[in-house]
Amino acid sequence: MTPPDVQPEETSPDRTATGNLPVGTGAEAEIVDVRSGMFGVRDTGDTSGYGGLVRTVALPVPSIRPFGGDTDLVADRITAALAVQGVTFDQAVEKVVIDRGEVTFYVRRESLPAVAHSLRDDPDLRFEQCSGVSGVHYPQDAGRELHAVYHFLSITHSRRVRVEVTAPDADPHIPSLVGIYPTLDWHERETWDFFGLQFDGHPALTRIQMPDDWPGHPQRKDYPLGGIPVEYKGATIPPPDTRRSYS
């Protein structure tokens, strides 16, 4: 009996050269951090084995012209639209990053409304929809710990771009875009609720998920893990981080 053909083993993408970026994505990467462990375990109380993990965090480096595809056209039209408002591209945009076929414009926060107006109103751009804003917290990114990430969609031209804005912990203010994209009303409220980013000019920047008197912003990296005691059938169940200890 003839043995069946032996198929070669599938191999996963080589991630050693760029940390968490697979080789072949077309983006060079800069190693920004090396992390060990998981779930906050730091002593012999680790029974999972995750304490031995070592992870390299690598981010794609800025792209340079020509970007390729439609990105050059988008950048050119943003440049022209900003010029009408008396702002240069370099004044408004810190850098452009293209990774895995997606483009991110890192915009200085004071120029965010001008860029948003350009994306919406320029006929060659016509990004009619901003699908939301998300918060991100990088405690080690000194002077720019808080990030706001916007996703824009042009239905007319079938394009997507991402805009990212940063603010320091000491001054967590970003201009509101509700006057330009009204659908961001509740998105900005949620980002304020969970990350503490204050959107100047928002019509009613109040909490949307947590109670009005809730202390802090729960999705920040420096927010304490754990929970609050819960009463159940007359008994009090302690928060998860105090229920058991292995050490």
ZIMOLIN-V931645 format. One record per residue. PSI is psi in whole degrees, -180 to 180 (999 if undefined). OMEGA is omega in degrees with one decimal (none if undefined). D_LAST is the distance of its C-alpha to the last C-alpha in whole Angstrom. Layout:
# ZIMOLIN-V931645
psi=PSI omega=OMEGA d_last=D_LAST
psi=PSI omega=OMEGA d_last=D_LAST
This chain:
# ZIMOLIN-V931645
psi=130 omega=-178.3 d_last=58
psi=126 omega=-179.9 d_last=57
psi=148 omega=179.5 d_last=53
psi=154 omega=178.5 d_last=52
psi=139 omega=178.3 d_last=52
psi=119 omega=179.9 d_last=48
psi=141 omega=178.1 d_last=47
psi=147 omega=179.0 d_last=45
psi=142 omega=174.4 d_last=41
psi=139 omega=179.8 d_last=41
psi=141 omega=178.8 d_last=39
psi=159 omega=179.9 d_last=37
psi=142 omega=178.3 d_last=38
psi=117 omega=-178.2 d_last=37
psi=9 omega=-174.3 d_last=35
psi=-31 omega=-173.7 d_last=34
psi=-31 omega=-175.0 d_last=37
psi=31 omega=176.7 d_last=36
psi=-117 omega=-178.0 d_last=32
psi=14 omega=176.7 d_last=32
psi=119 omega=179.6 d_last=36
psi=142 omega=175.7 d_last=38
psi=140 omega=178.8 d_last=41
psi=3 omega=178.3 d_last=44
psi=-11 omega=-179.5 d_last=43
psi=5 omega=-178.4 d_last=46
psi=130 omega=171.3 d_last=43
psi=155 omega=-174.9 d_last=42
psi=151 omega=176.2 d_last=39
psi=124 omega=179.2 d_last=37
psi=122 omega=-176.9 d_last=34
psi=-15 omega=-178.3 d_last=32
psi=154 omega=171.7 d_last=28
psi=119 omega=-174.7 d_last=26
psi=148 omega=178.3 d_last=23
psi=152 omega=178.1 d_last=19
psi=-177 omega=179.0 d_last=16
psi=155 omega=177.2 d_last=17
psi=17 omega=176.3 d_last=15
psi=6 omega=-179.2 d_last=14
psi=128 omega=-176.8 d_last=11
psi=-4 omega=-175.4 d_last=11
psi=-163 omega=-177.0 d_last=8
psi=0 omega=176.9 d_last=6
psi=-3 omega=-179.1 d_last=5
psi=114 omega=176.4 d_last=8
psi=3 omega=-174.8 d_last=10
psi=-25 omega=-173.7 d_last=13
psi=-10 omega=-179.8 d_last=15
psi=-18 omega=-179.9 d_last=16
psi=-19 omega=-179.8 d_last=14
psi=-1 omega=-179.5 d_last=17
psi=140 omega=172.2 d_last=20
psi=120 omega=-175.2 d_last=22
psi=132 omega=175.5 d_last=25
psi=128 omega=178.4 d_last=28
psi=118 omega=-178.6 d_last=30
psi=134 omega=180.0 d_last=33
psi=147 omega=179.6 d_last=36
psi=145 omega=-178.8 d_last=40
psi=162 omega=178.9 d_last=42
psi=145 omega=177.7 d_last=45
psi=157 omega=178.5 d_last=48
psi=156 omega=178.3 d_last=52
psi=151 omega=-4.8 d_last=55
psi=137 omega=-177.4 d_last=56
psi=-33 omega=-177.2 d_last=53
psi=156 omega=179.6 d_last=55
psi=-147 omega=-179.4 d_last=56
psi=-5 omega=-173.4 d_last=56
psi=-37 omega=177.7 d_last=54
psi=-41 omega=178.1 d_last=57
psi=-45 omega=179.8 d_last=59
psi=-46 omega=180.0 d_last=56
psi=-40 omega=179.3 d_last=56
psi=-42 omega=-179.0 d_last=60
psi=-36 omega=174.9 d_last=60
psi=-42 omega=179.2 d_last=57
psi=-46 omega=-178.6 d_last=59
psi=-41 omega=-178.6 d_last=62
psi=-37 omega=178.0 d_last=61
psi=-36 omega=-179.4 d_last=59
psi=-36 omega=177.7 d_last=62
psi=-30 omega=-179.9 d_last=64
psi=5 omega=178.3 d_last=62
psi=23 omega=-178.8 d_last=62
psi=136 omega=176.3 d_last=59
psi=161 omega=179.9 d_last=58
psi=-45 omega=-177.9 d_last=56
psi=-28 omega=175.6 d_last=54
psi=-35 omega=-174.4 d_last=54
psi=-34 omega=-171.7 d_last=52
psi=124 omega=178.1 d_last=50
psi=-46 omega=-176.5 d_last=48
psi=164 omega=175.3 d_last=47
psi=130 omega=-179.5 d_last=48
psi=127 omega=176.0 d_last=45
psi=122 omega=-178.2 d_last=46
psi=129 omega=-179.9 d_last=43
psi=37 omega=176.8 d_last=44
psi=5 omega=179.6 d_last=47
psi=142 omega=-176.6 d_last=46
psi=138 omega=176.0 d_last=47
psi=125 omega=173.4 d_last=45
psi=117 omega=176.7 d_last=47
psi=109 omega=-170.9 d_last=45
psi=137 omega=174.4 d_last=47
psi=138 omega=-168.9 d_last=47
psi=-34 omega=-179.7 d_last=46
psi=-19 omega=-179.8 d_last=50
psi=1 omega=-176.0 d_last=51
psi=-48 omega=179.3 d_last=50
psi=-39 omega=179.8 d_last=52
psi=-42 omega=178.7 d_last=55
psi=-42 omega=179.8 d_last=53
psi=-42 omega=176.0 d_last=53
psi=-42 omega=179.7 d_last=56
psi=-44 omega=-179.5 d_last=57
psi=-37 omega=-177.5 d_last=55
psi=-43 omega=-166.0 d_last=57
psi=-25 omega=-178.6 d_last=60
psi=127 omega=-176.0 d_last=61
psi=-24 omega=178.6 d_last=63
psi=-7 omega=176.4 d_last=62
psi=-64 omega=174.1 d_last=59
psi=57 omega=172.7 d_last=59
psi=91 omega=-173.2 d_last=55
psi=-24 omega=-171.2 d_last=56
psi=133 omega=166.0 d_last=52
psi=112 omega=-170.5 d_last=49
psi=-6 omega=176.6 d_last=46
psi=170 omega=174.2 d_last=43
psi=134 omega=-179.5 d_last=41
psi=145 omega=175.9 d_last=38
psi=151 omega=173.9 d_last=35
psi=143 omega=-179.1 d_last=33
psi=121 omega=176.2 d_last=31
psi=91 omega=-175.9 d_last=30
psi=-30 omega=-177.7 d_last=28
psi=-7 omega=-178.5 d_last=29
psi=79 omega=-170.9 d_last=33
psi=129 omega=178.9 d_last=34
psi=-7 omega=179.0 d_last=37
psi=49 omega=-173.9 d_last=37
psi=-32 omega=-176.0 d_last=34
psi=131 omega=179.6 d_last=35
psi=141 omega=171.3 d_last=37
psi=128 omega=-173.6 d_last=39
psi=123 omega=-178.2 d_last=40
psi=142 omega=179.3 d_last=44
psi=119 omega=-175.9 d_last=45
psi=142 omega=-179.6 d_last=49
psi=129 omega=171.5 d_last=51
psi=109 omega=177.9 d_last=55
psi=-36 omega=-178.8 d_last=56
psi=-46 omega=-174.0 d_last=60
psi=3 omega=178.6 d_last=59
psi=56 omega=179.6 d_last=56
psi=154 omega=173.4 d_last=53
psi=140 omega=171.6 d_last=50
psi=157 omega=176.7 d_last=48
psi=139 omega=175.6 d_last=45
psi=131 omega=-179.2 d_last=45
psi=135 omega=-177.9 d_last=42
psi=145 omega=-179.1 d_last=42
psi=157 omega=176.1 d_last=40
psi=148 omega=178.8 d_last=39
psi=155 omega=175.3 d_last=37
psi=-37 omega=-175.7 d_last=35
psi=-17 omega=-178.6 d_last=37
psi=71 omega=-170.2 d_last=40
psi=53 omega=-176.7 d_last=39
psi=135 omega=176.6 d_last=42
psi=139 omega=178.0 d_last=44
psi=138 omega=175.7 d_last=48
psi=145 omega=176.4 d_last=48
psi=13 omega=-178.1 d_last=49
psi=-34 omega=178.9 d_last=50
psi=-21 omega=179.8 d_last=54
psi=-45 omega=177.0 d_last=54
psi=91 omega=-175.5 d_last=52
psi=-24 omega=-179.0 d_last=52
psi=-11 omega=179.9 d_last=49
psi=-2 omega=-176.2 d_last=47
psi=-61 omega=-176.9 d_last=47
psi=-27 omega=177.4 d_last=44
psi=-43 omega=178.1 d_last=42
psi=-37 omega=177.0 d_last=42
psi=-42 omega=179.4 d_last=41
psi=-41 omega=179.3 d_last=38
psi=-39 omega=174.2 d_last=37
psi=-44 omega=-177.1 d_last=37
psi=-47 omega=-172.2 d_last=35
psi=-26 omega=-174.4 d_last=32
psi=-15 omega=179.0 d_last=33
psi=13 omega=174.8 d_last=35
psi=127 omega=-178.4 d_last=38
psi=119 omega=-177.2 d_last=41
psi=100 omega=-176.1 d_last=44
psi=129 omega=-179.2 d_last=47
psi=-4 omega=177.3 d_last=50
psi=139 omega=-175.4 d_last=48
psi=-25 omega=-178.6 d_last=50
psi=76 omega=-175.0 d_last=47
psi=88 omega=179.0 d_last=44
psi=166 omega=179.5 d_last=42
psi=149 omega=-178.0 d_last=38
psi=-20 omega=-179.6 d_last=39
psi=-47 omega=-177.0 d_last=35
psi=159 omega=175.7 d_last=33
psi=153 omega=-175.6 d_last=35
psi=-31 omega=-177.2 d_last=37
psi=16 omega=-178.0 d_last=35
psi=131 omega=179.0 d_last=32
psi=134 omega=174.3 d_last=30
psi=-174 omega=-175.0 d_last=30
psi=107 omega=-162.4 d_last=30
psi=-19 omega=-177.6 d_last=27
psi=9 omega=172.8 d_last=28
psi=149 omega=-177.6 d_last=27
psi=-25 omega=-178.7 d_last=25
psi=7 omega=177.3 d_last=24
psi=133 omega=-176.0 d_last=24
psi=133 omega=176.1 d_last=20
psi=158 omega=178.9 d_last=18
psi=-140 omega=-177.4 d_last=18
psi=-159 omega=179.7 d_last=21
psi=152 omega=177.5 d_last=22
psi=144 omega=179.8 d_last=22
psi=131 omega=176.6 d_last=25
psi=130 omega=-177.7 d_last=27
psi=115 omega=179.7 d_last=28
psi=45 omega=175.0 d_last=30
psi=-10 omega=179.6 d_last=30
psi=155 omega=177.0 d_last=26
psi=120 omega=179.1 d_last=24
psi=123 omega=-177.2 d_last=21
psi=164 omega=177.3 d_last=18
psi=154 omega=-176.7 d_last=18
psi=-35 omega=-175.2 d_last=16
psi=-3 omega=178.6 d_last=13
psi=8 omega=-174.5 d_last=12
psi=-33 omega=-177.9 d_last=13
psi=158 omega=177.8 d_last=9
psi=135 omega=-179.6 d_last=6
psi=-7 omega=-174.8 d_last=4
psi=999 omega=none d_last=0
